[in-house]
Amino acid sequence: MMHVLVTGGPGSGTSTLAEVLANRLSAAWIEADDYYWKPSNPPFRYKYDAPERADRLLQALGKTQQAVVAGSVMGWGDAIEAAFDRIIFLYTDTATRMVRLRAREQSRYGGARPGFLEWAAGYDAGERPGRSLARHQAWLAQRAVPVLRLDSASELGELTAQALSFCDPRTK
Protein backbone atom coordinates (compact mmCIF):
# COMPACT_ATOMS: atom_id res chain seq x y z
CA MET A 1 0.00 0.00 0.00
CA MET A 2 1.32 3.45 -0.90
CA HIS A 3 -0.40 6.79 -0.35
CA VAL A 4 1.55 9.81 -1.58
CA LEU A 5 0.81 13.48 -0.97
CA VAL A 6 2.04 16.03 -3.51
CA THR A 7 1.78 19.43 -1.87
CA GLY A 8 3.09 22.96 -2.33
CA GLY A 9 2.04 26.52 -2.94
CA PRO A 10 -0.76 27.48 -5.31
CA GLY A 11 0.52 27.16 -8.87
CA SER A 12 3.53 25.04 -7.91
CA GLY A 13 2.33 22.14 -10.06
CA THR A 14 0.95 19.75 -7.46
CA SER A 15 -2.02 18.65 -9.58
CA THR A 16 0.09 18.24 -12.70
CA LEU A 17 2.75 16.09 -11.03
CA ALA A 18 0.22 14.13 -8.96
CA GLU A 19 -1.80 13.19 -12.05
CA VAL A 20 1.27 12.04 -13.98
CA LEU A 21 2.65 10.18 -10.97
CA ALA A 22 -0.67 8.45 -10.31
CA ASN A 23 -0.84 7.31 -13.93
CA ARG A 24 2.73 6.00 -13.83
CA LEU A 25 2.08 4.16 -10.54
CA SER A 26 -1.35 2.88 -11.65
CA ALA A 27 -2.71 4.65 -8.58
CA ALA A 28 -5.84 6.66 -7.91
CA TRP A 29 -5.41 10.40 -8.45
CA ILE A 30 -7.22 12.50 -5.85
CA GLU A 31 -7.55 16.28 -5.65
CA ALA A 32 -7.67 17.56 -2.06
CA ASP A 33 -9.75 20.52 -3.26
CA ASP A 34 -12.57 18.08 -4.11
CA TYR A 35 -12.73 17.23 -0.40
CA TYR A 36 -12.16 20.79 0.84
CA TRP A 37 -14.75 22.65 -1.25
CA LYS A 38 -18.42 21.76 -1.47
CA PRO A 39 -19.81 21.64 -5.02
CA SER A 40 -21.23 25.03 -6.01
CA ASN A 41 -21.75 27.24 -9.01
CA PRO A 42 -19.65 29.34 -9.11
CA PRO A 43 -17.09 27.04 -7.47
CA PHE A 44 -15.06 27.58 -4.29
CA ARG A 45 -17.80 29.24 -2.26
CA TYR A 46 -18.50 26.75 0.54
CA LYS A 47 -16.03 24.66 2.55
CA TYR A 48 -16.52 21.35 4.29
CA ASP A 49 -15.52 21.58 7.93
CA ALA A 50 -12.16 19.99 8.80
CA PRO A 51 -13.47 16.77 10.39
CA GLU A 52 -15.85 16.11 7.49
CA ARG A 53 -13.24 16.76 4.79
CA ALA A 54 -10.72 14.54 6.58
CA ASP A 55 -13.28 11.75 7.01
CA ARG A 56 -14.29 11.94 3.34
CA LEU A 57 -10.67 11.81 2.18
CA LEU A 58 -9.79 8.98 4.60
CA GLN A 59 -12.72 6.99 3.19
CA ALA A 60 -11.44 7.55 -0.36
CA LEU A 61 -7.92 6.49 0.63
CA GLY A 62 -9.31 3.42 2.37
CA LYS A 63 -10.85 2.26 -0.90
CA THR A 64 -7.54 2.08 -2.77
CA GLN A 65 -4.19 0.43 -2.22
CA GLN A 66 -2.35 3.20 -4.07
CA ALA A 67 -3.27 6.85 -4.30
CA VAL A 68 -1.59 10.13 -5.10
CA VAL A 69 -3.25 13.15 -3.53
CA ALA A 70 -2.66 16.65 -4.89
CA GLY A 71 -2.99 19.65 -2.60
CA SER A 72 -2.72 20.63 1.02
CA VAL A 73 -4.14 18.74 4.00
CA MET A 74 -2.59 20.95 6.68
CA GLY A 75 -5.02 21.45 9.53
CA TRP A 76 -7.31 18.60 8.50
CA GLY A 77 -6.50 16.60 11.63
CA ASP A 78 -3.97 14.03 12.76
CA ALA A 79 -5.60 11.05 11.05
CA ILE A 80 -5.42 12.50 7.53
CA GLU A 81 -2.08 14.21 8.08
CA ALA A 82 -0.62 10.82 9.06
CA ALA A 83 -2.30 8.89 6.22
CA PHE A 84 0.61 9.23 3.78
CA ASP A 85 3.67 7.06 3.24
CA ARG A 86 5.55 9.70 1.27
CA ILE A 87 5.21 13.46 0.81
CA ILE A 88 6.50 15.42 -2.16
CA PHE A 89 6.77 19.18 -1.65
CA LEU A 90 6.93 21.37 -4.73
CA TYR A 91 8.27 24.89 -4.66
CA THR A 92 8.98 27.51 -7.28
CA ASP A 93 9.24 31.28 -7.32
CA THR A 94 6.20 33.54 -7.06
CA ALA A 95 6.43 34.87 -10.63
CA THR A 96 6.35 31.36 -12.12
CA ARG A 97 3.48 30.30 -9.87
CA MET A 98 1.44 33.36 -10.76
CA VAL A 99 1.90 32.89 -14.51
CA ARG A 100 0.71 29.29 -14.13
CA LEU A 101 -2.26 30.29 -11.98
CA ARG A 102 -3.44 33.01 -14.35
CA ALA A 103 -3.26 30.60 -17.30
CA ARG A 104 -5.06 27.85 -15.37
CA GLU A 105 -7.81 30.16 -14.15
CA GLN A 106 -8.27 31.60 -17.65
CA SER A 107 -8.54 28.14 -19.18
CA ARG A 108 -10.89 26.72 -16.53
CA TYR A 109 -13.08 29.70 -15.65
CA GLY A 110 -12.50 32.36 -18.29
CA GLY A 111 -10.53 34.51 -15.86
CA ALA A 112 -8.98 34.63 -12.44
CA ARG A 113 -10.65 35.84 -9.28
CA PRO A 114 -8.59 38.83 -8.01
CA GLY A 115 -8.92 37.80 -4.36
CA PHE A 116 -7.60 34.34 -5.15
CA LEU A 117 -4.62 35.74 -7.07
CA GLU A 118 -3.85 38.18 -4.25
CA TRP A 119 -3.94 35.34 -1.70
CA ALA A 120 -1.78 33.08 -3.91
CA ALA A 121 0.78 35.83 -4.51
CA GLY A 122 1.24 36.15 -0.74
CA TYR A 123 2.22 32.48 -0.25
CA ASP A 124 5.94 33.21 0.17
CA ALA A 125 5.45 36.10 2.59
CA GLY A 126 2.83 34.25 4.63
CA GLU A 127 0.91 37.35 5.62
CA ARG A 128 -2.52 35.95 4.71
CA PRO A 129 -4.50 33.12 6.32
CA GLY A 130 -4.13 29.61 4.98
CA ARG A 131 -1.20 28.04 3.20
CA SER A 132 2.15 29.77 3.23
CA LEU A 133 5.72 28.71 2.66
CA ALA A 134 6.58 29.07 6.37
CA ARG A 135 3.50 27.10 7.45
CA HIS A 136 4.24 24.39 4.91
CA GLN A 137 7.87 24.13 6.04
CA ALA A 138 6.85 23.89 9.71
CA TRP A 139 4.21 21.27 8.88
CA LEU A 140 6.66 19.22 6.81
CA ALA A 141 9.20 19.27 9.66
CA GLN A 142 6.63 17.51 11.86
CA ARG A 143 5.99 14.62 9.44
CA ALA A 144 7.25 11.15 10.37
CA VAL A 145 7.46 9.98 6.75
CA PRO A 146 10.04 10.73 4.06
CA VAL A 147 9.65 14.13 2.40
CA LEU A 148 11.10 14.97 -1.02
CA ARG A 149 11.49 18.65 -1.87
CA LEU A 150 11.55 19.53 -5.56
CA ASP A 151 11.96 22.75 -7.52
CA SER A 152 8.91 22.64 -9.75
CA ALA A 153 10.52 24.98 -12.27
CA SER A 154 12.24 21.79 -13.51
CA GLU A 155 10.85 19.91 -16.50
CA LEU A 156 7.89 17.64 -15.75
CA GLY A 157 9.79 14.58 -16.99
CA GLU A 158 12.61 15.25 -14.54
CA LEU A 159 10.18 15.84 -11.65
CA THR A 160 8.34 12.65 -12.52
CA ALA A 161 11.55 10.59 -12.59
CA GLN A 162 12.60 11.95 -9.18
CA ALA A 163 9.14 11.33 -7.74
CA LEU A 164 8.99 7.78 -9.09
CA SER A 165 12.37 6.97 -7.60
CA PHE A 166 11.28 8.46 -4.27
CA CYS A 167 8.05 6.43 -4.29
CA ASP A 168 9.83 3.15 -4.96
CA PRO A 169 8.90 0.97 -1.93
CA ARG A 170 12.53 -0.20 -1.70
CA THR A 171 13.50 3.41 -0.89
CA LYS A 172 13.21 4.40 2.75
N, C-alpha and C positions, 0 to 999 in steps of 0.2 A: 504494500500500500504506500502511495506517495501523494501527499497533498502539498502543493507549492503555491506560495504567495508571491506575486510580482507586484511590487508597490513602488511608489515614488510620487513626486510632485505632479500636479496637473500638467499634461502635455509632455511628460517625460517618456511616454511610449509604453506604459504598462499594458494597455489593452493590445497593442500591436504585438509585443513580444509574447504576452501570455497566449494569444491565439495561435501564433506560430509554434510555440513550445508545446501547447496542448496537442496540436495536430501531429507534431513530430513524436510525441510520447504516446499517442493514441489515448489521450486523457480527455476528460470533460473540461470544457472552457467555461468559466463562470465569471461574470462581471459583478463585482461587489456593489456597484451602483444599483443593480437590479434588486438587491436586497436592502439597500439603504433608502431608496426613493419609492414611494407608492406610485402606481400608474396614474397619470393625469395628463390632461391636454389643456394647456401646454405642459410639457414635462418639468420635473424637478421642483414641484411646488410643495409636496407633502412628504414628510419623512416617517419611516417606521421608527418606533422607539427602540433604543439599543437592545433590550432583551429580546424583542420580537425579531429584529433583523438578525441577531446572532443565532437565535433558535432556527429561523428559516434557513440560514446559510449552513448551520451544522447539520440540519436534515438533508440538505442537498449534498453535502460532503459525505454523509453517511450512506448515500445511495450509490457511491462510486468508489472504486479502488484507487483510481488516479484522477486527480483534478488539478487544474492550474487556475488560480483565482487572480483576477486583475483588479487592483485598486487598494484602498486603505481600509483596514479593520481596526485601527487604533480606537480605543474607547468602546469597543463592542462587548467587552467583558472577557474574563480570563479564559473561559471555555473556547471561544472562537480564536482568541489571540494565541492559544496554545495548540490549535488544531493543525498546524503546518509542520511538515518535516524539513522544509527548506524555505528560505526567504531570499528573493532577489530584489535588491533595491536599485532603482534606476535614478540617475541624476544627470541633468544637463543644465546649461546656463539659462537664465531667464529669457533672453532674446529668442533662443531656439524654441523653448517651450511655448512662448507666446505666438510665434509664427505658426507652429503646429496647431495650437488651440484655435486660432482665428480660422485657419483653413478647415479644421474639423467642424467647427460650429457653422461655418458657411455651407459646407457640404451637407451637413445633417439637418440644419434648421433654417438655412437661408440667411443667417447672420448670427453674430455673437451677442449675448446679453452683456451689457457694459458692467453690471455688478459682478458677474461671474469673472470677466476678464480682469477687473480690478482686484478681486480676491486672489485669483491665480497669479497675478503679477507680484503679489506680496508674499508668495511662498518662501522665498529666500530670507526675507527680512523677518517674517514671523510676527508681524504686528497685527494680524487679523485673526479672528477665531478659526478653529479648524486646523487642517494640516499645515505644517510648516516644516522647513528643513530641520530646524532645531528640535521640534517635537518628534519628527521621524527618527532623527539620530538618537535621541534619548530612548525612544521606544525600541529601536533596534538593539541598543545596548543591553536591554533587559531580556532579550529573547534567549532561550536555551537551545536553539537549533542553529545550524550553520546559516550564515548570511553572506551572500555574494553581492558586492557593490560594483555596479557597472556604469560607465559613462555612456549614456544613451545617445550621444552624438555619433558614436561608432556606427558602422554599417550594420543593418539588421542581420545579415548572415554571420558576422563576427559575434554579435550579441547572442544569437541563437546557438552558435557552437559553444560559447562559454557557458551558457545556461544549461545546455544538454550535458556537458561534462560535469558541471556542478550537481546536476540532478541524478547522475549515475549512482545507483544504490551502493556501488562498491566504494564511493567517495564518502568520507566521513567529514 
